C-alpha cells in the first residue's frame, strides 16, 4: 500500500499560509466579536502592514520555486485573515463577505495542499488554480460587484444570517467532498484532463467514487453555488449555476470519452452502476 507523506513543497506552503493567517487571528482574540467598525479598520491596517512585512521577509530569505510557493500561500493566508476580520468587525451587511473570503482562501490553498499530499509528481504553482481561467476571474469579480451594489442599495438583503449559514454548509460539504475525491484518487487525480494513460492511472471506484462518478466536480459545483448563497447574490446564483453546469457537462463528456479509451469495459460497467452526481448530467454514453 502506498504510504502518503507530505512533500517539501507542501510543507513550504503550510509555512506560507500560516505566516499570514495564524498570528492575526490569534492576536485578534482579545477583541473578538466586538462588532466595532473602528476596531475593524484598526485591525485591517495592522494586518496589511503585517502582511507586507512577512512578504518582504519571505522575499529576502527565499528564492526560486520556494518563494513562488510561499508568496501565493501567504497571499491566501492574508485573504483568510482579512475575511476573518471582516466577519468579526465589519457592519452586519458586510460580514458575509468575510465568510466568503475565508472559504475562497481555503479552497485555493487546499487545492495546492491536496495535490501536494495525494499526487506530488504533478504539483506546481498552478495547483493553487489562482490562474484558473479568464472566465473564472470574471465570474468572481462579477459576484463582488453584485454584492457591493446590493449592500449599498439594499443592505437588508445581506443581513439574513440563515442564508449565509446554508451557503456555508453547502460550501463546506462541497469542499470536503472534493478533497476526499483528491485523496481517494491519489495519483490518478490531476487538475488537467489526461489524454494519455500513465502507468499510475487506475480506475478508482471505492470511497466517494462508489457514490458518484465525479465527486471532485460535484464538490466544486456545490462550493461554487454555496459561495453565492453566502453572499446572498440572487443574480450570480443563477449565473453561477448555469455556467458551472455547462462547464462540468462539457468537461465530464470529454473526460468520459478518455476514461472509456483507458479502461474500456471496466469503465462502461462502472457507468451503468454509478451516476455522475451532478444534476441532469449523464456523461458520455456508448454501447459496447
Buried (B, 14 or more C-beta within 10 A) or exposed (E): EEEEEEBEBBEBBBBBBBBBBEBBBEBBEEBEEBEBEEBBEBBBEBBEEBBEEBBEEBEEEBEEEBBBBBBBBBBBBBBBBBBBBBBBBBBEBBBBBBBBBBBBBBBBBBBBBBBBBBBBEBBEBBBBBBEBEEEBEEBBEBBBEBBEEBBEEEEEBBBEEEBBBBBBBBBBBBBBBBBBBBBBBBBBBBBEEBEEEEEEBBBBBEEBBBEBBBBBBBBBBBBBBBBBBBBBBEBBBEBBBEBBBEBBBEBBBBBBBBBBEBBEEEBBBBBEEBBBBBEEBEBBEEEE
